Amino acid sequence: IVSHCLSLSGVFLIPYLLIVFVGGIPIFFLEIALGLGYASMVIVFFCNTYYIMVLAWGFYYLIKSFSSTLPWSTCENEWNTPNCLEIFHHQDCKNTTMANTTVGSGNLTCADLSDARSPIIEFWE
């Protein structure tokens, strides 16, 4: 009986290996290739979106720089907040003993300067 069972398993092994090499392995590689293809498409989409956005920012900056008064040089634009400040004197506030003194010609304290925002930052945000 043992020799009979071994001969039957050997008979089954030949078609199994034939199907594995003819059908199974090529289909396995096809599935991997399709998966890598989809992953490549997703990665390329995200990279291109990021790159196009950076180029658009540069192009927008270039177009806006042709105006006579640069829009990021003043706090007189519609996008500026009340915290917009054109001239910063942060170097005068580095000394902690000067924390309550006025800085510059605008009679601003160092606490006021800590909340202030540059018109350049407000232009981009």
N, CA, C and O atoms as CSV, one atom per row, in Angstrom:
chain,resi,resn,atom,element,x,y,z
A,1,ILE,N,N,0.836,-1.192,0.000
A,1,ILE,CA,C,0.000,0.000,0.000
A,1,ILE,C,C,0.877,1.251,0.000
A,1,ILE,O,O,0.542,2.243,-0.647
A,2,VAL,N,N,1.986,1.207,0.716
A,2,VAL,CA,C,2.865,2.373,0.803
A,2,VAL,C,C,3.442,2.703,-0.564
A,2,VAL,O,O,3.481,3.875,-0.941
A,3,SER,N,N,3.885,1.717,-1.308
A,3,SER,CA,C,4.445,1.981,-2.631
A,3,SER,C,C,3.371,2.502,-3.591
A,3,SER,O,O,3.651,3.336,-4.452
A,4,HIS,N,N,2.136,2.000,-3.433
A,4,HIS,CA,C,1.036,2.467,-4.263
A,4,HIS,C,C,0.729,3.948,-3.976
A,4,HIS,O,O,0.483,4.710,-4.911
A,5,CYS,N,N,0.742,4.369,-2.687
A,5,CYS,CA,C,0.490,5.773,-2.325
A,5,CYS,C,C,1.606,6.669,-2.819
A,5,CYS,O,O,1.336,7.791,-3.247
A,6,LEU,N,N,2.859,6.214,-2.776
A,6,LEU,CA,C,3.972,7.019,-3.264
A,6,LEU,C,C,3.872,7.227,-4.764
A,6,LEU,O,O,4.193,8.305,-5.264
A,7,SER,N,N,3.436,6.216,-5.479
A,7,SER,CA,C,3.306,6.367,-6.925
A,7,SER,C,C,2.174,7.327,-7.279
A,7,SER,O,O,2.282,8.058,-8.264
A,8,LEU,N,N,1.087,7.344,-6.498
A,8,LEU,CA,C,0.000,8.294,-6.754
A,8,LEU,C,C,0.424,9.729,-6.438
A,8,LEU,O,O,0.037,10.656,-7.150
A,9,SER,N,N,1.212,9.920,-5.381
A,9,SER,CA,C,1.668,11.284,-5.065
A,9,SER,C,C,2.663,11.763,-6.107
A,9,SER,O,O,2.711,12.954,-6.415
A,10,GLY,N,N,3.449,10.866,-6.649
A,10,GLY,CA,C,4.373,11.234,-7.712
A,10,GLY,C,C,3.636,11.636,-8.971
A,10,GLY,O,O,4.058,12.552,-9.677
A,11,VAL,N,N,2.528,10.952,-9.259
A,11,VAL,CA,C,1.719,11.291,-10.429
A,11,VAL,C,C,1.109,12.686,-10.258
A,11,VAL,O,O,1.014,13.443,-11.224
A,12,PHE,N,N,0.699,13.022,-9.044
A,12,PHE,CA,C,0.121,14.331,-8.798
A,12,PHE,C,C,1.178,15.435,-8.833
A,12,PHE,O,O,0.865,16.579,-9.161
A,13,LEU,N,N,2.427,15.099,-8.496
A,13,LEU,CA,C,3.493,16.088,-8.428
A,13,LEU,C,C,3.845,16.653,-9.805
A,13,LEU,O,O,4.188,17.830,-9.916
A,14,ILE,N,N,3.767,15.851,-10.828
A,14,ILE,CA,C,4.126,16.317,-12.175
A,14,ILE,C,C,3.161,17.397,-12.671
A,14,ILE,O,O,3.640,18.449,-13.094
A,15,PRO,N,N,1.824,17.212,-12.650
A,15,PRO,CA,C,0.945,18.296,-13.098
A,15,PRO,C,C,1.009,19.517,-12.172
A,15,PRO,O,O,0.848,20.653,-12.618
A,16,TYR,N,N,1.247,19.266,-10.872
A,16,TYR,CA,C,1.335,20.394,-9.938
A,16,TYR,C,C,2.519,21.287,-10.297
A,16,TYR,O,O,2.366,22.503,-10.411
A,17,LEU,N,N,3.679,20.701,-10.474
A,17,LEU,CA,C,4.859,21.502,-10.829
A,17,LEU,C,C,4.698,22.147,-12.199
A,17,LEU,O,O,5.146,23.274,-12.407
A,18,LEU,N,N,4.067,21.448,-13.133
A,18,LEU,CA,C,3.828,22.012,-14.456
A,18,LEU,C,C,2.951,23.267,-14.361
A,18,LEU,O,O,3.258,24.283,-14.984
A,19,ILE,N,N,1.880,23.203,-13.598
A,19,ILE,CA,C,0.978,24.347,-13.435
A,19,ILE,C,C,1.668,25.478,-12.665
A,19,ILE,O,O,1.453,26.654,-12.956
A,20,VAL,N,N,2.494,25.115,-11.687
A,20,VAL,CA,C,3.219,26.149,-10.929
A,20,VAL,C,C,4.124,26.945,-11.854
A,20,VAL,O,O,4.130,28.175,-11.813
A,21,PHE,N,N,4.895,26.245,-12.695
A,21,PHE,CA,C,5.845,26.959,-13.550
A,21,PHE,C,C,5.200,27.605,-14.764
A,21,PHE,O,O,5.676,28.642,-15.227
A,22,VAL,N,N,4.142,27.028,-15.287
A,22,VAL,CA,C,3.491,27.579,-16.473
A,22,VAL,C,C,2.491,28.675,-16.112
A,22,VAL,O,O,2.382,29.671,-16.827
A,23,GLY,N,N,1.765,28.502,-15.018
A,23,GLY,CA,C,0.718,29.463,-14.675
A,23,GLY,C,C,0.959,30.238,-13.408
A,23,GLY,O,O,0.763,31.453,-13.387
A,24,GLY,N,N,1.379,29.575,-12.347
A,24,GLY,CA,C,1.453,30.218,-11.035
A,24,GLY,C,C,2.506,31.305,-10.933
A,24,GLY,O,O,2.209,32.416,-10.494
A,25,ILE,N,N,3.720,31.002,-11.328
A,25,ILE,CA,C,4.806,31.991,-11.210
A,25,ILE,C,C,4.584,33.171,-12.145
A,25,ILE,O,O,4.774,34.304,-11.704
A,26,PRO,N,N,4.193,32.986,-13.415
A,26,PRO,CA,C,3.916,34.165,-14.252
A,26,PRO,C,C,2.782,35.042,-13.708
A,26,PRO,O,O,2.861,36.268,-13.787
A,27,ILE,N,N,1.742,34.435,-13.164
A,27,ILE,CA,C,0.649,35.229,-12.606
A,27,ILE,C,C,1.114,35.962,-11.345
A,27,ILE,O,O,0.709,37.099,-11.103
A,28,PHE,N,N,1.959,35.315,-10.544
A,28,PHE,CA,C,2.513,35.962,-9.358
A,28,PHE,C,C,3.318,37.208,-9.740
A,28,PHE,O,O,3.158,38.264,-9.129
A,29,PHE,N,N,4.187,37.080,-10.757
A,29,PHE,CA,C,4.970,38.234,-11.204
A,29,PHE,C,C,4.081,39.308,-11.827
A,29,PHE,O,O,4.366,40.498,-11.692
A,30,LEU,N,N,3.018,38.907,-12.501
A,30,LEU,CA,C,2.075,39.869,-13.067
A,30,LEU,C,C,1.393,40.666,-11.963
A,30,LEU,O,O,1.238,41.882,-12.083
A,31,GLU,N,N,0.983,39.993,-10.886
A,31,GLU,CA,C,0.355,40.698,-9.761
A,31,GLU,C,C,1.335,41.657,-9.100
A,31,GLU,O,O,0.958,42.769,-8.730
A,32,ILE,N,N,2.589,41.239,-8.950
A,32,ILE,CA,C,3.596,42.130,-8.361
A,32,ILE,C,C,3.823,43.340,-9.265
A,32,ILE,O,O,3.907,44.473,-8.789
A,33,ALA,N,N,3.922,43.092,-10.573
A,33,ALA,CA,C,4.155,44.196,-11.507
A,33,ALA,C,C,2.997,45.177,-11.493
A,33,ALA,O,O,3.216,46.388,-11.523
A,34,LEU,N,N,1.757,44.673,-11.447
A,34,LEU,CA,C,0.602,45.572,-11.388
A,34,LEU,C,C,0.603,46.376,-10.100
A,34,LEU,O,O,0.319,47.574,-10.111
A,35,GLY,N,N,0.920,45.725,-8.998
A,35,GLY,CA,C,0.973,46.436,-7.721
A,35,GLY,C,C,2.045,47.501,-7.717
A,35,GLY,O,O,1.812,48.609,-7.234
A,36,LEU,N,N,3.227,47.187,-8.248
A,36,LEU,CA,C,4.294,48.185,-8.339
A,36,LEU,C,C,3.912,49.295,-9.299
A,36,LEU,O,O,4.273,50.454,-9.094
A,37,GLY,N,N,3.180,48.941,-10.347
A,37,GLY,CA,C,2.725,49.974,-11.295
A,37,GLY,C,C,1.773,50.952,-10.637
A,37,GLY,O,O,1.893,52.161,-10.832
A,38,TYR,N,N,0.821,50.441,-9.857
A,38,TYR,CA,C,-0.102,51.327,-9.148
A,38,TYR,C,C,0.634,52.169,-8.114
A,38,TYR,O,O,0.355,53.360,-7.976
A,39,ALA,N,N,1.562,51.571,-7.392
A,39,ALA,CA,C,2.336,52.314,-6.399
A,39,ALA,C,C,3.166,53.398,-7.079
A,39,ALA,O,O,3.269,54.511,-6.565
A,40,SER,N,N,3.753,53.085,-8.222
A,40,SER,CA,C,4.532,54.086,-8.956
A,40,SER,C,C,3.658,55.240,-9.413
A,40,SER,O,O,4.073,56.398,-9.360
A,41,MET,N,N,2.456,54.929,-9.858
A,41,MET,CA,C,1.549,56.000,-10.299
A,41,MET,C,C,1.178,56.915,-9.133
A,41,MET,O,O,1.127,58.134,-9.300
A,42,VAL,N,N,0.921,56.349,-7.966
A,42,VAL,CA,C,0.572,57.161,-6.799
A,42,VAL,C,C,1.747,58.042,-6.388
A,42,VAL,O,O,1.564,59.225,-6.100
A,43,ILE,N,N,2.943,57.481,-6.358
A,43,ILE,CA,C,4.132,58.249,-5.975
A,43,ILE,C,C,4.388,59.371,-6.975
A,43,ILE,O,O,4.674,60.499,-6.574
A,44,VAL,N,N,4.292,59.082,-8.252
A,44,VAL,CA,C,4.504,60.111,-9.280
A,44,VAL,C,C,3.447,61.204,-9.162
A,44,VAL,O,O,3.764,62.382,-9.330
A,45,PHE,N,N,2.207,60.843,-8.877
A,45,PHE,CA,C,1.145,61.840,-8.711
A,45,PHE,C,C,1.459,62.790,-7.559
A,45,PHE,O,O,1.344,64.006,-7.710
A,46,PHE,N,N,1.853,62.245,-6.412
A,46,PHE,CA,C,2.157,63.104,-5.263
A,46,PHE,C,C,3.390,63.964,-5.506
A,46,PHE,O,O,3.406,65.137,-5.132
A,47,CYS,N,N,4.423,63.401,-6.125
A,47,CYS,CA,C,5.635,64.182,-6.414
A,47,CYS,C,C,5.339,65.303,-7.407
A,47,CYS,O,O,5.807,66.429,-7.233
A,48,ASN,N,N,4.569,64.999,-8.441
A,48,ASN,CA,C,4.241,66.029,-9.427
A,48,ASN,C,C,3.359,67.115,-8.827
A,48,ASN,O,O,3.537,68.294,-9.134
A,49,THR,N,N,2.415,66.738,-7.981
A,49,THR,CA,C,1.566,67.734,-7.335
A,49,THR,C,C,2.400,68.673,-6.479
A,49,THR,O,O,2.210,69.888,-6.525
A,50,TYR,N,N,3.315,68.126,-5.705
A,50,TYR,CA,C,4.190,68.941,-4.869
A,50,TYR,C,C,5.059,69.850,-5.738
A,50,TYR,O,O,5.177,71.042,-5.454
A,51,TYR,N,N,5.663,69.308,-6.783
A,51,TYR,CA,C,6.558,70.072,-7.636
A,51,TYR,C,C,5.797,71.184,-8.366
A,51,TYR,O,O,6.305,72.300,-8.481
A,52,ILE,N,N,4.609,70.901,-8.852
A,52,ILE,CA,C,3.815,71.916,-9.544
A,52,ILE,C,C,3.418,73.031,-8.584
A,52,ILE,O,O,3.383,74.199,-8.972
A,53,MET,N,N,3.115,72.678,-7.325
A,53,MET,CA,C,2.753,73.700,-6.341
A,53,MET,C,C,3.935,74.617,-6.046
A,53,MET,O,O,3.757,75.829,-5.928
A,54,VAL,N,N,5.127,74.064,-5.925
A,54,VAL,CA,C,6.319,74.886,-5.689
A,54,VAL,C,C,6.571,75.799,-6.883
A,54,VAL,O,O,6.912,76.969,-6.706
A,55,LEU,N,N,6.406,75.282,-8.089
A,55,LEU,CA,C,6.576,76.112,-9.286
A,55,LEU,C,C,5.521,77.213,-9.353
A,55,LEU,O,O,5.821,78.334,-9.764
A,56,ALA,N,N,4.287,76.898,-8.952
A,56,ALA,CA,C,3.225,77.906,-8.963
A,56,ALA,C,C,3.521,79.019,-7.968
A,56,ALA,O,O,3.281,80.189,-8.265
A,57,TRP,N,N,4.042,78.671,-6.787
A,57,TRP,CA,C,4.414,79.710,-5.808
A,57,TRP,C,C,5.505,80.617,-6.369
A,57,TRP,O,O,5.440,81.838,-6.232
A,58,GLY,N,N,6.501,80.013,-6.997
A,58,GLY,CA,C,7.579,80.813,-7.593
A,58,GLY,C,C,7.065,81.718,-8.701
A,58,GLY,O,O,7.473,82.875,-8.803
A,59,PHE,N,N,6.171,81.194,-9.528
A,59,PHE,CA,C,5.601,81.996,-10.612
A,59,PHE,C,C,4.737,83.128,-10.060
A,59,PHE,O,O,4.785,84.246,-10.571
A,60,TYR,N,N,3.950,82.850,-9.026
A,60,TYR,CA,C,3.127,83.871,-8.380
A,60,TYR,C,C,4.008,84.971,-7.778
A,60,TYR,O,O,3.702,86.157,-7.905
A,61,TYR,N,N,5.095,84.571,-7.128
A,61,TYR,CA,C,6.049,85.518,-6.546
A,61,TYR,C,C,6.663,86.383,-7.638
A,61,TYR,O,O,6.818,87.591,-7.455
A,62,LEU,N,N,7.011,85.785,-8.766
A,62,LEU,CA,C,7.601,86.524,-9.883
A,62,LEU,C,C,6.619,87.558,-10.435
A,62,LEU,O,O,7.006,88.703,-10.670
A,63,ILE,N,N,5.368,87.181,-10.643
A,63,ILE,CA,C,4.364,88.092,-11.189
A,63,ILE,C,C,4.122,89.252,-10.220
A,63,ILE,O,O,4.052,90.406,-10.642
A,64,LYS,N,N,3.995,88.951,-8.926
A,64,LYS,CA,C,3.746,90.002,-7.934
A,64,LYS,C,C,4.937,90.929,-7.756
A,64,LYS,O,O,4.765,92.064,-7.311
A,65,SER,N,N,6.137,90.478,-8.092
A,65,SER,CA,C,7.323,91.310,-7.905
A,65,SER,C,C,7.464,92.381,-8.978
A,65,SER,O,O,8.351,93.228,-8.868
A,66,PHE,N,N,6.626,92.378,-10.010
A,66,PHE,CA,C,6.685,93.396,-11.046
A,66,PHE,C,C,5.883,94.651,-10.697
A,66,PHE,O,O,5.882,95.602,-11.479
A,67,SER,N,N,5.209,94.683,-9.562
A,67,SER,CA,C,4.461,95.884,-9.178
A,67,SER,C,C,5.423,96.935,-8.623
A,67,SER,O,O,6.515,96.611,-8.156
A,68,SER,N,N,4.999,98.199,-8.682
A,68,SER,CA,C,5.886,99.283,-8.228
A,68,SER,C,C,6.140,99.208,-6.727
A,68,SER,O,O,7.263,99.442,-6.281
A,69,THR,N,N,5.113,98.886,-5.939
A,69,THR,CA,C,5.284,98.661,-4.510
A,69,THR,C,C,5.056,97.186,-4.250
A,69,THR,O,O,3.987,96.649,-4.541
A,70,LEU,N,N,6.051,96.547,-3.709
A,70,LEU,CA,C,5.921,95.117,-3.466
A,70,LEU,C,C,4.836,94.869,-2.439
A,70,LEU,O,O,4.810,95.534,-1.404
A,71,PRO,N,N,3.930,93.920,-2.699
A,71,PRO,CA,C,2.800,93.715,-1.788
A,71,PRO,C,C,3.217,93.198,-0.413
A,71,PRO,O,O,2.457,93.355,0.542
A,72,TRP,N,N,4.372,92.599,-0.278
A,72,TRP,CA,C,4.824,92.090,1.010
A,72,TRP,C,C,5.705,93.092,1.750
A,72,TRP,O,O,6.302,92.754,2.772
A,73,SER,N,N,5.793,94.324,1.243
A,73,SER,CA,C,6.638,95.315,1.906
A,73,SER,C,C,5.858,96.230,2.847
A,73,SER,O,O,6.464,96.930,3.658
A,74,THR,N,N,4.525,96.241,2.755
A,74,THR,CA,C,3.728,97.118,3.609
A,74,THR,C,C,2.629,96.333,4.312
A,74,THR,O,O,2.314,95.202,3.941
A,75,CYS,N,N,2.061,96.949,5.323
A,75,CYS,CA,C,0.936,96.359,6.062
A,75,CYS,C,C,-0.389,96.983,5.639
A,75,CYS,O,O,-1.353,96.958,6.405
A,76,GLU,N,N,-0.451,97.538,4.444
A,76,GLU,CA,C,-1.651,98.237,3.980
A,76,GLU,C,C,-2.432,97.427,2.956
A,76,GLU,O,O,-3.050,98.001,2.059
A,77,ASN,N,N,-2.415,96.128,3.072
A,77,ASN,CA,C,-3.131,95.263,2.140
A,77,ASN,C,C,-4.346,94.658,2.825
A,77,ASN,O,O,-4.460,94.691,4.051
A,78,GLU,N,N,-5.255,94.104,2.022
A,78,GLU,CA,C,-6.479,93.547,2.595
A,78,GLU,C,C,-6.231,92.267,3.382
A,78,GLU,O,O,-7.056,91.902,4.220
A,79,TRP,N,N,-5.134,91.583,3.144
A,79,TRP,CA,C,-4.876,90.337,3.867
A,79,TRP,C,C,-4.122,90.546,5.178
A,79,TRP,O,O,-3.976,89.607,5.960
A,80,ASN,N,N,-3.650,91.747,5.425
A,80,ASN,CA,C,-2.885,92.006,6.649
A,80,ASN,C,C,-3.788,92.031,7.877
A,80,ASN,O,O,-4.929,92.492,7.823
A,81,THR,N,N,-3.254,91.529,8.976
A,81,THR,CA,C,-3.965,91.499,10.246
A,81,THR,C,C,-3.566,92.718,11.077
A,81,THR,O,O,-2.616,93.418,10.727
A,82,PRO,N,N,-4.275,92.978,12.165
A,82,PRO,CA,C,-3.871,94.098,13.036
A,82,PRO,C,C,-2.503,93.887,13.686
A,82,PRO,O,O,-1.903,94.851,14.161
A,83,ASN,N,N,-2.002,92.673,13.719
A,83,ASN,CA,C,-0.684,92.409,14.296
A,83,ASN,C,C,0.461,92.635,13.313
A,83,ASN,O,O,1.622,92.386,13.640
A,84,CYS,N,N,0.143,93.098,12.127
A,84,CYS,CA,C,1.174,93.316,11.112
A,84,CYS,C,C,2.059,94.487,11.522
A,84,CYS,O,O,1.573,95.536,11.944
A,85,LEU,N,N,3.372,94.285,11.389
A,85,LEU,CA,C,4.344,95.320,11.747
A,85,LEU,C,C,5.451,95.297,10.706
A,85,LEU,O,O,6.065,94.258,10.463
A,86,GLU,N,N,5.702,96.449,10.091
A,86,GLU,CA,C,6.678,96.514,9.001
A,86,GLU,C,C,8.117,96.515,9.499
A,86,GLU,O,O,8.986,95.923,8.860
A,87,ILE,N,N,8.382,97.165,10.621
A,87,ILE,CA,C,9.752,97.279,11.113
A,87,ILE,C,C,9.863,96.537,12.440
A,87,ILE,O,O,9.169,96.852,13.407
A,88,PHE,N,N,10.733,95.562,12.465
A,88,PHE,CA,C,10.966,94.781,13.677
A,88,PHE,C,C,12.250,95.253,14.345
A,88,PHE,O,O,13.224,95.590,13.672
A,89,HIS,N,N,12.240,95.271,15.651
A,89,HIS,CA,C,13.439,95.585,16.429
A,89,HIS,C,C,13.665,94.480,17.445
A,89,HIS,O,O,13.856,94.759,18.629
A,90,HIS,N,N,13.648,93.257,17.012
A,90,HIS,CA,C,13.798,92.132,17.926
A,90,HIS,C,C,15.177,92.112,18.581
A,90,HIS,O,O,15.327,91.611,19.695
A,91,GLN,N,N,16.170,92.647,17.906
A,91,GLN,CA,C,17.510,92.639,18.486
A,91,GLN,C,C,17.574,93.488,19.748
A,91,GLN,O,O,18.413,93.233,20.613
A,92,ASP,N,N,16.701,94.504,19.878
A,92,ASP,CA,C,16.683,95.323,21.086
A,92,ASP,C,C,16.030,94.602,22.253
A,92,ASP,O,O,16.224,95.007,23.399
A,93,CYS,N,N,15.269,93.558,22.004
A,93,CYS,CA,C,14.554,92.845,23.062
A,93,CYS,C,C,15.309,91.611,23.549
A,93,CYS,O,O,14.795,90.880,24.396
A,94,LYS,N,N,16.490,91.365,23.049
A,94,LYS,CA,C,17.219,90.170,23.478
A,94,LYS,C,C,17.658,90.252,24.928
A,94,LYS,O,O,17.794,89.226,25.594
A,95,ASN,N,N,17.878,91.445,25.416
A,95,ASN,CA,C,18.242,91.627,26.817
A,95,ASN,C,C,16.967,91.535,27.649
A,95,ASN,O,O,16.018,92.276,27.395
A,96,THR,N,N,16.926,90.651,28.630
A,96,THR,CA,C,15.696,90.437,29.398
A,96,THR,C,C,15.368,91.609,30.307
A,96,THR,O,O,14.227,91.730,30.752
A,97,THR,N,N,16.332,92.477,30.597
A,97,THR,CA,C,16.036,93.631,31.456
A,97,THR,C,C,15.274,94.696,30.699
A,97,THR,O,O,14.718,95.607,31.312
A,98,MET,N,N,15.235,94.603,29.369
A,98,MET,CA,C,14.533,95.603,28.556
A,98,MET,C,C,13.134,95.141,28.160
A,98,MET,O,O,12.564,95.686,27.215
A,99,ALA,N,N,12.579,94.183,28.831
A,99,ALA,CA,C,11.319,93.581,28.405
A,99,ALA,C,C,10.154,94.553,28.411
A,99,ALA,O,O,9.220,94.375,27.630
A,100,ASN,N,N,10.168,95.560,29.248
A,100,ASN,CA,C,9.044,96.497,29.319
A,100,ASN,C,C,9.375,97.862,28.739
A,100,ASN,O,O,8.590,98.796,28.903
A,101,THR,N,N,10.488,98.006,28.079
A,101,THR,CA,C,10.861,99.289,27.491
A,101,THR,C,C,10.261,99.421,26.102
A,101,THR,O,O,9.903,98.430,25.466
A,102,THR,N,N,10.156,100.665,25.642
A,102,THR,CA,C,9.624,100.906,24.303
A,102,THR,C,C,10.742,100.754,23.290
A,102,THR,O,O,11.900,101.068,23.565
A,103,VAL,N,N,10.376,100.268,22.120
A,103,VAL,CA,C,11.356,99.978,21.077
A,103,VAL,C,C,10.941,100.705,19.820
A,103,VAL,O,O,9.777,100.653,19.424
A,104,GLY,N,N,11.878,101.382,19.189
A,104,GLY,CA,C,11.620,102.033,17.920
A,104,GLY,C,C,10.767,103.286,18.069
A,104,GLY,O,O,10.490,103.740,19.179
A,105,SER,N,N,10.360,103.832,16.936
A,105,SER,CA,C,9.592,105.076,16.936
A,105,SER,C,C,8.104,104.838,17.151
A,105,SER,O,O,7.359,105.803,17.327
A,106,GLY,N,N,7.644,103.592,17.143
A,106,GLY,CA,C,6.222,103.307,17.263
A,106,GLY,C,C,5.757,103.125,18.689
A,106,GLY,O,O,4.605,102.752,18.913
A,107,ASN,N,N,6.627,103.381,19.672
A,107,ASN,CA,C,6.295,103.204,21.087
A,107,ASN,C,C,5.744,101.817,21.362
A,107,ASN,O,O,4.716,101.671,22.023
A,108,LEU,N,N,6.416,100.813,20.863
A,108,LEU,CA,C,6.014,99.425,21.068
A,108,LEU,C,C,6.888,98.803,22.148
A,108,LEU,O,O,8.092,99.053,22.211
A,109,THR,N,N,6.283,98.012,22.971
A,109,THR,CA,C,7.057,97.280,23.969
A,109,THR,C,C,7.507,95.950,23.372
A,109,THR,O,O,7.049,95.535,22.307
A,110,CYS,N,N,8.407,95.306,24.082
A,110,CYS,CA,C,8.873,93.993,23.609
A,110,CYS,C,C,7.743,92.974,23.612
A,110,CYS,O,O,7.750,92.048,22.801
A,111,ALA,N,N,6.777,93.125,24.503
A,111,ALA,CA,C,5.617,92.224,24.501
A,111,ALA,C,C,4.788,92.426,23.236
A,111,ALA,O,O,4.262,91.465,22.674
A,112,ASP,N,N,4.671,93.686,22.785
A,112,ASP,CA,C,3.956,93.948,21.532
A,112,ASP,C,C,4.687,93.324,20.341
A,112,ASP,O,O,4.057,92.823,19.410
A,113,LEU,N,N,6.004,93.359,20.380
A,113,LEU,CA,C,6.779,92.784,19.274
A,113,LEU,C,C,6.670,91.264,19.234
A,113,LEU,O,O,6.810,90.663,18.168
A,114,SER,N,N,6.424,90.639,20.375
A,114,SER,CA,C,6.320,89.174,20.364
A,114,SER,C,C,5.061,88.705,19.639
A,114,SER,O,O,5.032,87.588,19.122
A,115,ASP,N,N,4.018,89.540,19.593
A,115,ASP,CA,C,2.783,89.192,18.884
A,115,ASP,C,C,2.766,89.695,17.452
A,115,ASP,O,O,1.883,89.327,16.678
A,116,ALA,N,N,3.728,90.530,17.089
A,116,ALA,CA,C,3.736,91.145,15.759
A,116,ALA,C,C,4.104,90.121,14.692
A,116,ALA,O,O,4.805,89.141,14.946
A,117,ARG,N,N,3.605,90.387,13.495
A,117,ARG,CA,C,3.884,89.521,12.348
A,117,ARG,C,C,4.388,90.361,11.195
A,117,ARG,O,O,3.942,91.490,10.990
A,118,SER,N,N,5.303,89.811,10.459
A,118,SER,CA,C,5.883,90.481,9.315
A,118,SER,C,C,4.888,90.497,8.151
A,118,SER,O,O,4.123,89.545,7.988
A,119,PRO,N,N,4.885,91.572,7.330
A,119,PRO,CA,C,4.017,91.559,6.146
A,119,PRO,C,C,4.425,90.490,5.137
A,119,PRO,O,O,3.609,90.052,4.325
A,120,ILE,N,N,5.671,90.079,5.189
A,120,ILE,CA,C,6.133,89.002,4.291
A,120,ILE,C,C,5.449,87.689,4.666
A,120,ILE,O,O,4.962,86.970,3.793
A,121,ILE,N,N,5.411,87.380,5.952
A,121,ILE,CA,C,4.757,86.146,6.396
A,121,ILE,C,C,3.270,86.199,6.094
A,121,ILE,O,O,2.685,85.210,5.651
A,122,GLU,N,N,2.660,87.351,6.335
A,122,GLU,CA,C,1.218,87.464,6.075
A,122,GLU,C,C,0.903,87.371,4.588
A,122,GLU,O,O,-0.159,86.868,4.220
A,123,PHE,N,N,1.795,87.843,3.728
A,123,PHE,CA,C,1.584,87.713,2.286
A,123,PHE,C,C,1.537,86.251,1.866
A,123,PHE,O,O,0.685,85.868,1.065
A,124,TRP,N,N,2.433,85.434,2.389
A,124,TRP,CA,C,2.500,84.041,1.977
A,124,TRP,C,C,1.447,83.179,2.658
A,124,TRP,O,O,1.020,82.164,2.107
A,125,GLU,N,N,1.030,83.579,3.850
A,125,GLU,CA,C,0.025,82.763,4.519
A,125,GLU,C,C,-1.367,83.174,4.107
A,125,GLU,O,O,-2.346,82.591,4.574
